[in-house]
């Protein structure tokens, strides 16, 4: 399904913009995704995390290097908002359309475990397990981050007439350099804040849970994802091994007891739960359902 999605997306943008390089780029990404996830499925438990980390570095390096540095575009959410508000089009629009908005409708939040260049660094930190979600206003930070990012771009565009493009909306060299600097500085902020939060909360995924603005877009699309984890009520003994390994502390057995797939917007399809389940009660599945409630372990 992922290969079909990426190929269709690449053909769409090729027909729209007559750029055959897009087709090749998307097919390369699809092959890496499918090969890595297939290898992950059959590899022994001890090798699984190394496979996922290697995949993140491959995909992130490809996107970060070719699309962001060589292409000189801002792939932060502010870059997406800038193109959206100015009516321009570039690689960042392709990236967000396929990877963050339309893609998760089919493949869930696979980006968050298999392609994110922020997680590429954060996953190397030693805090592999989280005791649960924190209570209180910390859970509103990512929504505030989105609002502030959109407001910042709107003020720069409509008040200060900030632009990266010529009057015909084609990018100019000065604009490309500004976009690249913004992207690099934005990523530096993500890395620093992510590391500080991980150390403070003893959780590698603290930034992803509480501050990442992109997760807000992904959560919305993941409401309707076709690809989800499915559990067998007959096999599940509610040992909670899966919950202990889930980086987002999803109460997986509760979904199984309710007779549904793991319908959580926080599921990032890392597939750790499948790998560690002693009863082999979990598997990836395709279907259609809508998230109605996130069952999460909170502290």
N, C-alpha and C positions, 0 to 999 in steps of 0.2 A: 504493500500500500504506500509506503514511504517513497519508494522509487517512482511509482506512478505519479504521486503528488508532485515530486520535485521535477520530473520530466514535463508534466503538464504546465507547471508554473514557468519553467524555462522556455517552453514553446510559446506560451502566452506573451512573455516579455520580448521574445525574439520577433514574433509577428508584430508586436506593437512598436518596437524600437529598432528592428532590423539589426540586432546585435547577437551574432552567433556565439560569441564568447560566453554569454549568459547560459546557454544550453550546456556547454562543456563544464562550466563552473558548478551548476546545479547537479549534474550527473555525478561529478566527482564527490560532492558532498553526500549524495544519496548512497553511493557505493561505500564510502567510509562508514556512514551510519549503519547500513545494513550488515556489512561485513563485521563490524565491531560488535553489534548487538547479537548477531548470530554466534560469533565466537564466545561472547559472554555467556550465552545460554548453555553451551556445551562444556565450557571450561570448568575445572575444579574450583571449589570455593576460594581457596587461597590465591588463585590467579585472577579472580573476577575483578577485584578493585583495581589491580594494575592495568587490566584491559580497559576499564572505563576511564581511568586517569590518562592513559595513552591516547584514547580517542579524543578526550577533551583537548589535549595539547595539539593533536593533529588538526582538528577542526578549528580551534581557536587561533592557532598560528596562521592557518590558511586565511581565515576571515580577517584577523587583525592585521596581517601583513599585506595581503593583496588588496583587500577591499578598503581598509581604513588608512594604512600608511601610504601605499602606492596610489590608491584611488583618492586619497586625501579627503575623505568624507567623515563627518561626525556621526558615528554609529551609536552615540548616547541617545537617550530618549529626547533630549533637547534638539538633536539633529533631525529626528523624525518630526517633532512639532514644528520646527522651522520650515521644512519642506511642505508640511501640511498646511500651514498658515499662509505661505507665499504662493502656493499653487505650482511649485516647481516639482521636478521629478529627478530622482537619482538612486544610487545603490541602496541608500538607507531606507527608501520607501519599499524597495524589493525585499530587503532583509526583514523589515518589520511586517510587511504584508504576509510573507510566506512563513517566516519563523515565529512570529509573535502573535499574529491575529488569525490568519486562516489556517495555518499548519496545525496549531493545537486543537482545532476542531476535529482533526483526524487522528493525530498522534499524541495528543495530550502535551504535557509540559516536558517533553523529552529534551528540549533545549537546555533546561535547567540542570540536567544531569550529564548531558553528553556533548554540549557545545559551548557553554558559557565561559568566556575568558576571565570573568571575575571569579567564578568558582574554580577555575583552573589553578589559581593561586590559593584560594581559601581552603580548598580540599587538602592542601599539603600541610596544613596546621594540625596539631596533635589532638584537637578536641572532636573526636569522631562521633561521639554520642551526646544527645541532649536529654535532659531529664524531663523536658516538656515545654509547652508554650508559656510564656510569661503573661500574667494578667495585667490589665490596665491600659494606659494611654500609649504604651510602646507599640501596641498593635495598630495604632493609627498613623504611625510615622510614614509608612510607605505611601499612604494615600495623600498625606500632606506633601510628601516629596513630589508626587505627580502634579499636584496643584501648583506648587511653587515653581516647578520646571516649566509648566505651561504658561504660568503668569510671567515668568522671566522672559521667555521667548516672545510672548505677545507684546510686552512692553518694549522690547528691543526692536521688534518689527514695526509696530504701529505708532510708537512714540518717537523712538530714536532713528527710525528708518534704516535699521541695520540690515545689510544684505550681503549675500555671498555670490550674487549672480549679476550678469549684465542685464540690460533692459529686456532682452529677448529670453530671459530666464536660463540662459546657458551659463554654466559656472565659469568664473574667471580665476586667474592664478592667485590673486590676493585673497579671494574668497575661499579657495581651496586650502590655502595655508592657514587661514583663520579657523576653518572647520577642523583641520588636523590638530591644531594646538588645543582647541576646545576639547576634542576627543581625548587627547593625551592627558590634559589636566583633569578632565572628568573621571577618567579611569584611575588616575592617581588618587583622587578623592575616594572612589569606590574601594580601592585596595586598602588605603589607610583606615578608612572607617570600618571596613569589613574585618580587618585584622584586630583593631581596637575592640570591636563588638565581640569577636570570637574569644578574645582573651578575657574580656569582662564577664561574659555570660557563659564561658566554657562550652562554646558551641560553634563549630565551623560554619554552620548555616544561619547564624544569627542575622547577618546582613540580609540574606535572602528572605528570611521570615519577616523582618521588621522594618527594613529600610529600602530594599530594592524597588524602584518605581516600575521597572519592567514587569515584575511579578504581578502587578495589578492588571495589566493587559492580558497576561497569560492566564491568570485566575479566571477572568471573564470568559475567555475562549474555552478554557478547560471545563466550564459548566456543561458543555455539550460534547465532550470528546468521544470519539468512536472507540479509540484504543484505551482500555483500562485493565487493571488487575482484577481477576475474578477468583473467588474462594469457594471451596467445597464445604458445605455445612456438615456433611457426613464425616469428612476427614479431620476437620479442625477440632483440636482439643483445647483451644483457648489457652495455650501455654504462654502467649504474648512474646514469643521469641521475635516474631516479625515486628511488633511494636517497638521492641528494644533496639532493633536495627534500622528502623525507619528514620531518616534524617529530619522528617517533619512531624514525627510523633503522632501519626495517624492511628486511630483506634481501629485497626483492620478487623479484628474479630467481631466488633460490633456490627460492621457492615455485613459480614458473613452471616451472623445471627439474624439479621434483618432480611436475608435472602437476596441481597443486591450485590452488584459489583462494588469495587472500592470507589464510590462516588464522592471523592474529595477534590476540591480545587487545589489543594496543596500537594497532591500526589505528583511527583516529578519523574515517574517511570524509571527510577534508578534500578529497580528490580532486585534490590537487596532482600526484600521480604520473600520473594520467590526462592532466592538462593539459600536462605537460612532456615526455611520452614522444615521442621523435622518430619512432618507428616505429608510433605509434598501436596499440600492442600491448595496451593496458589499457582496461578498461571496467567499469562497475558491473554486477553480476549478482545474480540471486536463485537460491537453492538451499539445500541442507541439508548441512552437514558440521560436524565438531567439531574445535576446535583441539587439537592434540596437542603442538605445540612452537612457541614464539615464536623465530623467526629474527631476531635483532637484531644490528646492528653495535655492537660494544663496544670500548672503549679502556682 
